[in-house]
C-alpha cells in the first residue's frame, strides 16, 4: 500500500509527517485559484530544552480554496513548514489543527507555511518566532527604600528566571546588570536605554544604591536596571522611581508662570501613560482649556474610563499644627473628576484618599485642611487623581498654595471664633453651628459633633488634645 492510499484510509483528525529535510524553496509556481487557501491561526514558539534550536509551528488547515470553494472533507492537503535552517512536509485534512516541529536558527526566525495539492501551490503564511537559548527578561519585583531625609534610594530586584522571548536561559551563563539614570523629569521610555545616562556595570548583584547629589533641590530620580547574559542585553529597562532631596518648607506655592508654563520647582511627578494612569500630561497655556485664559498650568488629556495623576512636590509638616492646601483647578462639563490623595512615609507606599475636589465651572479655588496623620512628618506627598468619566476629556491645575500654622499655640482664633481649655473641658466660642472634632495627641478621634451655642463647653478627661472646628484649630491641655 502506498503512502497516499494509507492517508486516505485515516480519520480526518490524523496528521502525517511525510518528510523532514533541509530548507529548500518551493517551485516558483503562481498560485492557482483551485489551490488550497492560507492556513489559519498560525503561531510558533520555542522548543525549550532542545539540544539544538527548534520551533513548534501550530496552525489549522484551510477549509477553502483560494477561489473560495469548499475543500472536500476527504481531500488530502499537503503543507510545507520551513525556516532557513530546515523544513518539514506533512499532510492532513481540511480544518485539522497541526503542530509541526522544525529546525531553526539561534535567535529570531521566520516560519513559512505553504499548503498545496500536489502541483497546485497555495499562498505562503509567515510568523516570526525566537528559537534556542534566550537573552534575559527584565528584572522583576523592584523595591525602593529611602531614609527619612530622602538623601538616597536603594533599589532591589529579583533575577529573571525566563528569557525575554519566553525561551530558555542557559543555566551556566549568569545574568548581569547595567544601571541607568533618568534625572530629566521627562519620563524617558523604558525601551530606549540609549536615551538614559549610563551609570555603570553592577555585576551580578541584585541591588543598587544611589546617593542624591543636588543639595537643597528636590527632584524626581528614576533608576533603570538592564539585564544581560552572554547572548546579549534585554532591550527594556526595569524602572524604579522616587522623589529625593530636601522636602520644601511651607509655605509653598506654584503658578506655572516661570518660563511660560514651566514650574518653578522640578519635583512634579506624573506616572507615565500606561497601566493604571493612562492620561497624557503637559505644562502649557490654559487657553487650550478655557478660551482667552492667558495663564499657564498643568493639563491632562484622557478618554472616558481612564485615569491621570499629578504629584505635587513633597513638603515638610514638622512642627505644624495645621496645613491648608488650596488648588486653582478646572471644572466643567468636559472636566475629569479630581480627588486629593496623600502619601506619607508611614503609609508604606500607599496614597490615601483625602477628599473629592468640588470644582465650579471654569477655574476656581478649592481648599482643605490636611488630616492629623499628615502633620509632624518629614515629608508629605500630595497627588491629584483625575478620573475621566463619560464626556470628560481634560483635567487642569492653574496653581497650588500650601500653608502651615506652627504648633504650640494654646488658643487659635479667627475674628471672634476661638477654642480654649478650662479645667475638665474645652470651650468653643463664636462657633455656633460649626462641626467639631477632637483628637487625642496620637491622632485618634475622641469626640465630634456640632457646636451648640456661642459658648459651647465639651467635658473631657485631663490630657493633651487637638481640636478643630470651622477654620479654627488648637492644641490644648485639659487639666483636672
Residue pairs with C-beta under 8 A, 6 or more apart in sequence:
3 16
3 18
4 76
6 16
7 14
7 16
7 76
7 91
8 74
8 76
10 16
12 73
12 93
12 95
12 96
13 93
13 96
14 92
14 93
14 96
15 90
15 91
15 92
15 96
15 98
16 90
16 91
16 92
17 88
17 89
17 90
17 100
18 78
18 89
18 90
18 91
19 88
19 89
20 86
20 87
20 88
20 89
20 102
21 86
21 87
21 88
21 89
22 85
22 86
22 87
23 82
23 83
23 84
23 85
23 86
23 87
24 82
24 87
26 80
26 114
26 116
26 121
27 121
29 119
29 121
31 66
31 121
31 122
31 123
32 66
32 120
32 121
33 65
33 66
33 67
34 65
34 66
34 67
34 69
34 117
34 120
35 65
35 66
35 115
35 116
35 117
35 120
35 121
35 122
35 123
36 61
36 62
36 64
36 65
36 66
36 71
36 77
36 115
36 116
36 117
36 120
36 122
37 62
37 63
37 64
37 65
37 66
37 68
37 115
37 122
37 123
38 62
38 115
38 122
38 123
38 125
39 59
39 60
39 61
39 62
39 79
39 113
39 115
39 125
40 59
40 60
40 61
40 62
41 58
41 59
41 60
41 97
42 57
42 58
42 59
42 111
42 113
42 125
42 126
42 127
43 57
43 58
43 59
43 127
43 129
44 55
44 56
44 57
44 58
44 109
44 111
44 127
44 128
44 129
45 55
45 56
45 129
45 166
46 53
46 54
46 55
46 56
46 129
46 130
46 131
46 132
46 134
46 165
46 166
46 167
46 168
47 54
47 55
47 56
47 101
47 131
48 167
48 168
49 168
52 103
52 132
53 85
53 103
53 104
53 105
53 106
53 107
53 109
53 131
53 132
54 101
54 102
54 103
54 104
54 131
55 83
55 101
55 102
55 104
55 109
55 111
55 129
55 131
56 99
56 100
56 101
57 81
57 99
57 100
57 101
57 102
57 111
57 113
57 127
57 129
58 97
58 98
58 99
58 100
59 97
59 98
59 113
59 125
60 95
60 96
60 97
60 98
61 77
61 79
61 92
61 93
61 94
61 95
61 96
61 97
61 98
61 115
62 71
62 77
62 94
62 115
62 122
63 70
63 71
63 94
63 95
64 70
64 71
65 71
66 122
66 123
70 94
71 77
71 94
72 94
73 93
73 94
74 93
75 93
75 94
75 117
76 91
76 92
76 93
76 117
77 91
77 92
77 93
77 94
77 115
77 116
77 117
78 89
78 90
78 91
78 115
78 116
78 117
78 118
79 89
79 90
79 91
79 92
79 98
79 100
79 113
79 114
79 115
79 116
80 87
80 88
80 89
80 112
80 113
80 114
80 116
81 87
81 88
81 89
81 90
81 100
81 102
81 111
81 112
81 113
82 88
82 102
82 111
82 112
82 113
83 102
83 103
83 104
83 105
83 109
83 110
83 111
83 112
84 105
84 109
84 110
85 102
85 103
85 104
85 105
85 109
86 102
86 103
86 104
87 102
88 100
88 101
88 102
90 98
90 100
92 98
102 111
104 111
104 129
104 131
104 132
105 131
105 132
106 131
106 132
106 133
107 130
107 131
107 132
108 128
108 129
108 130
109 128
109 129
109 130
109 131
110 126
110 127
110 128
111 126
111 127
111 128
111 129
112 124
112 125
112 126
113 124
113 125
113 126
114 121
114 122
114 123
114 124
114 125
115 122
116 122
130 163
130 165
130 166
130 167
131 167
132 167
133 163
133 167
133 168
133 169
133 170
133 173
133 231
134 162
134 163
134 164
134 165
134 166
134 167
134 168
134 169
134 231
135 163
135 164
135 165
135 227
135 228
135 229
135 231
135 232
135 233
135 234
136 159
136 160
136 163
136 164
136 169
136 175
136 227
136 228
136 229
136 234
137 160
137 162
137 163
137 164
137 227
137 234
138 160
138 164
138 225
138 226
138 227
138 234
138 236
138 237
138 238
139 157
139 158
139 159
139 160
139 177
139 206
139 225
139 227
139 238
140 157
140 158
140 160
140 238
141 157
141 158
142 155
142 156
142 157
142 225
142 238
142 239
142 240
143 155
143 156
143 157
143 240
144 153
144 154
144 155
144 240
144 241
144 242
145 153
145 154
145 156
146 152
146 153
146 154
146 242
146 244
148 345
148 378
149 246
149 378
150 212
150 218
150 242
150 243
150 244
150 245
150 246
150 247
150 314
150 378
150 379
151 211
151 212
151 244
151 245
152 209
152 210
152 211
152 212
152 244
153 209
153 210
153 212
153 221
153 223
153 240
153 242
153 244
154 207
154 208
154 209
154 210
155 207
155 208
155 209
155 210
155 223
155 225
155 240
156 206
156 207
157 206
157 207
157 225
157 238
158 206
159 175
159 206
159 227
160 169
160 175
160 227
160 234
161 169
162 169
163 169
164 234
164 235
164 236
169 175
169 229
170 229
170 230
170 231
173 229
173 230
173 231
174 204
174 229
175 204
175 227
175 228
175 229
176 201
176 202
176 203
176 204
176 227
176 228
176 229
177 201
177 202
177 203
177 204
177 205
177 206
177 208
177 225
177 226
177 227
177 228
178 198
178 200
178 201
178 202
178 225
178 226
178 228
178 233
179 198
179 199
179 200
179 201
179 202
179 208
179 223
179 224
179 225
179 226
180 193
180 196
180 197
180 198
180 199
180 223
180 224
180 225
180 226
180 237
181 196
181 197
181 198
181 199
181 210
181 221
181 222
181 223
181 224
182 188
182 196
182 197
182 221
182 222
182 224
182 239
183 197
183 219
183 220
183 221
183 222
185 219
185 220
185 266
185 268
187 222
187 270
187 272
188 195
188 196
188 222
189 195
190 224
190 236
190 237
190 238
190 239
191 235
191 236
191 237
193 224
193 226
193 233
193 235
193 236
193 237
196 224
196 237
199 210
202 208
202 225
208 223
208 225
210 221
210 223
212 219
212 221
212 244
212 245
214 245
215 246
216 245
216 246
217 245
217 246
217 266
218 243
218 244
218 245
218 246
218 247
218 248
218 265
218 266
218 267
218 313
218 314
219 243
219 244
219 245
219 266
219 267
220 241
220 242
220 243
220 266
220 267
220 268
220 269
221 241
221 242
221 243
221 244
222 239
222 240
222 241
223 239
223 240
223 241
224 237
224 238
224 239
225 237
225 238
225 239
225 240
226 233
226 234
226 236
226 237
226 238
227 233
227 234
227 238
228 234
241 269
243 267
243 269
243 311
243 313
243 314
243 381
245 267
247 314
247 315
247 316
247 378
247 379
247 380
248 265
248 313
248 314
248 315
248 316
249 315
249 316
250 315
250 316
250 317
250 320
250 323
250 402
250 403
250 404
251 401
251 402
251 403
251 404
252 313
252 315
252 400
252 401
252 402
253 399
253 400
253 401
253 402
254 263
254 264
254 265
254 313
254 399
254 400
255 295
255 296
255 398
255 399
256 262
256 263
256 283
256 295
256 296
256 297
256 298
256 398
256 399
257 295
257 296
258 264
260 285
260 296
261 283
261 284
261 285
261 296
261 297
262 283
263 283
263 298
265 313
267 313
267 314
268 298
268 310
268 311
268 312
268 313
269 310
269 311
270 281
270 308
270 309
270 310
270 311
271 277
271 309
273 279
273 280
276 307
277 307
277 308
277 309
278 302
278 303
278 306
278 307
278 308
279 300
279 301
279 302
279 306
279 307
279 308
279 336
279 386
279 388
279 395
280 300
280 301
280 302
280 308
281 298
281 299
281 300
281 301
281 308
281 310
282 298
282 299
283 296
283 297
283 298
283 299
284 296
284 297
284 299
285 293
285 294
285 295
285 296
286 293
286 294
286 295
286 296
286 297
286 299
286 330
286 363
286 396
286 398
287 293
287 294
288 299
289 299
289 330
289 394
289 396
290 330
290 362
290 363
293 363
295 398
296 398
297 328
297 396
297 397
297 398
297 399
298 310
298 396
298 397
299 394
299 395
299 396
300 308
300 310
300 336
300 386
300 394
300 395
300 396
301 393
301 394
302 308
302 336
302 386
302 388
302 392
302 393
302 394
302 395
303 388
303 393
304 388
304 389
304 390
304 391
304 392
305 388
306 388
307 385
307 386
307 387
307 388
308 336
308 385
308 386
308 388
308 395
309 383
309 384
309 385
309 386
310 383
310 384
310 386
310 395
310 397
311 381
311 382
311 383
312 381
312 382
312 383
312 384
312 400
312 402
314 379
314 380
314 381
315 379
315 380
315 402
316 377
316 378
316 379
316 380
317 323
317 370
317 374
317 375
317 376
317 377
317 380
317 404
318 376
318 377
318 378
319 376
319 406
319 407
319 408
320 375
320 376
320 404
320 405
320 406
320 407
321 375
321 405
321 406
321 407
321 408
321 409
321 412
321 466
321 473
321 474
321 475
322 369
322 375
322 404
322 405
322 412
322 468
322 473
323 369
323 370
323 374
323 375
323 380
323 402
323 403
323 404
323 405
324 367
324 368
324 369
324 370
324 402
324 403
324 404
325 340
325 367
325 368
325 369
325 370
325 382
325 400
325 401
325 402
326 365
326 366
326 367
326 400
326 401
326 402
326 403
327 340
327 357
327 365
327 366
327 367
327 384
327 397
327 399
327 400
328 363
328 364
328 365
328 397
328 398
328 399
328 400
329 338
329 357
329 359
329 363
329 364
329 365
329 366
329 384
329 396
329 397
329 398
330 359
330 362
330 363
330 394
330 395
330 396
330 397
330 398
331 359
331 360
331 361
331 362
331 363
331 364
332 359
332 361
332 362
333 391
334 391
334 392
334 393
334 394
335 359
335 392
335 394
335 395
335 396
336 386
336 387
336 388
336 389
336 392
336 393
336 394
336 395
337 356
337 386
337 387
337 389
337 392
338 356
338 357
338 359
338 384
338 385
338 386
338 395
339 353
339 354
339 355
339 356
339 357
339 384
339 385
339 387
340 353
340 354
340 355
340 356
340 357
340 368
340 382
340 383
340 384
341 351
341 352
341 353
341 354
341 382
341 383
341 384
341 385
342 351
342 352
342 354
342 370
342 371
342 374
342 380
342 381
342 382
342 383
343 349
343 350
343 351
343 352
343 380
343 381
343 382
343 383
344 373
344 374
344 377
344 379
344 380
344 381
345 377
345 378
345 379
346 373
346 377
351 381
351 383
354 368
354 370
354 371
355 368
357 366
357 384
358 366
359 366
363 396
363 398
369 468
369 473
370 380
372 439
372 443
372 466
373 443
374 380
375 407
376 407
382 402
384 395
384 397
386 395
388 395
405 412
405 473
407 475
408 475
409 474
409 475
410 420
410 421
410 474
410 475
410 476
410 477
411 418
411 419
411 420
411 421
411 474
411 476
412 418
412 419
412 472
412 473
412 474
413 472
414 470
414 471
414 472
415 430
416 429
416 430
417 429
417 430
417 431
417 469
417 470
417 471
417 472
418 428
418 429
418 430
418 472
419 426
419 427
419 428
419 429
419 431
419 467
419 469
419 472
419 473
419 474
419 476
420 426
420 427
420 429
420 474
420 476
421 427
421 476
421 477
421 478
421 479
422 457
422 478
423 478
423 479
423 480
424 459
424 460
424 462
424 478
424 479
424 480
425 457
425 458
425 459
425 460
425 478
426 438
426 457
426 458
426 460
426 465
426 467
426 476
426 478
427 455
427 456
427 457
427 458
428 434
428 436
428 451
428 455
428 456
428 458
428 467
428 469
429 454
429 455
429 456
430 454
431 451
431 456
431 469
431 470
431 472
432 451
432 452
432 453
432 454
432 456
433 450
433 451
433 452
434 450
434 451
434 469
434 470
435 448
435 449
435 450
435 451
435 469
435 470
436 447
436 448
436 449
436 450
436 451
436 458
436 467
436 468
436 469
437 445
437 447
437 448
437 467
437 468
437 469
438 445
438 446
438 447
438 448
438 458
438 460
438 465
438 466
438 467
438 468
439 445
439 446
439 465
439 466
439 467
439 468
440 446
440 463
440 464
440 465
441 463
441 464
441 465
441 466
446 460
446 465
447 458
447 460
451 469
460 478
461 478
462 478
462 479
462 480
463 477
463 478
464 475
464 476
464 477
465 475
465 476
465 477
465 478
466 473
466 474
466 475
466 476
467 473
467 474
467 476
468 474
